[in-house]
């Protein structure tokens, strides 16, 4: 059975969605460990409640970003993961770390990439009067939120929406599509080949797989 390591920084609701999917057989994999850059992250409690080893590494304990990345990667590798999943992990990972897991690290970002990389995506969608917003699962590359998109989910934006309203609507979709994509990967259906996403032997369009 394939092994997954998850990185979180906060509440860990997407982690919980993946835990649930593994427990109910929708993802045929084992969650081997969860890591956080914040000891207070509730995601660590979610992991412990599910019997998953949970670890916190404090970036302030290391001389620089590179030293932290090396230590984190070494601890991750102790679990021999087939896949590394970023689930609300808010610390930028350096190029060497990203290359170490090239083709086997996923992230979910709360926008319809390439729109709105970085932070405050819901407010940006409101400020720009977008009529639709959403979330994207993508392979991680050294470019921040710039890796090839695998799958997106769209939500409507209403005139009366606040950023919190959009956050809730988008997160509901995230909890559906992230375990789905993780399942594709562990089942061997999803790969990254020469910078292109390949699903079931077919190259996926730039905007991601067209979900049915």
VENLIN-V941971 format. One line per field, one symbol per residue. burial: I if it has 24 or more other ideal C-beta (glycine too) atoms within 12 Angstrom, else O. Layout:
# VENLIN-V941971
burial=???
This chain:
# VENLIN-V941971
burial=OIIIIIIIIIIIIIIIIIIIIIOOOOIIIIIIIIIIIIOOIIIIIIIOOIOIOIIIIOIOOOOOOOOIIOIIIOIIOOIOIIIIIIIIIIIIIOOOIIOOIIIIIIIIIIIIIOIIIOOOIIOOIIOOOIOOIIIIIIIIIOOIIOIIIIIIIIIOIOOOIOOOOIIOIIIOIIIIIIIIIIIIIIOOOIIIOOOOIIIOOOOIOOOIIOOO
